[in-house]
Amino acid sequence: MNKPIYGVLAEFDNPTALVSAARAAHEKGYRKLDAYSPFPIEELSEALHLHHNKLPLIVLIGGILGGLGGYLLQYYVTVVEYPLNIAGRPLHSWPAYVVITFELTILIASISAVLVLLALCGLPMPYHPTFNVPRFVQASRNRFFLCIEATDPLFDHARTCEFLETLEPREVSEVAH
């Protein structure tokens, strides 16, 4: 019985080779790709087609809900639950609500940004299958890796390995699950 694998990992010497390999893999039809690099590479997200990001919308929604919640909380407390008539001032004096509304907008938006960012990145992740490849230690030093996952619809172990070999990597490894 064959053990399930996570995917196939190709090791490259420089960022240009990694970006070229990612573009070639995407053109070939692979969609479940991931790249690992010791530093950010601007062209890599474009090569992997990672453009859709939900984070800004979720932060905006968090900010709107935080501001609305802060305003409504103040309104409820000063007008509905504990109305105090001090010197004939109106109960609903909205200028007094601005500071707390602003602060809650920023607070809830930032909290939602942190929590959603962690969730979208899949963190905390103390273990990842690529850690099973001994040479993957170099990913944080001076090597660049491209992984084609086994869950990709086009994934066929033999054909995928052959394809990665045509990209002239330093080494192609199987990633155990």
RAQUIHU-V217078 format. One record per helix or strand of 2 or more residues. SS is the DSSP state (H for helix, E for strand). FROM is the first residue (numbers start at 1). TO is the last residue. Records with the same first field share a line. If there is no record, write none. Layout:
SS = FROM-TO + FROM-TO
//
This chain:
E = 5-12 + 33-36 + 144-149 + 171-176
H = 15-28 + 42-47 + 55-81 + 94-120 + 129-132 + 134-140 + 157-166
//
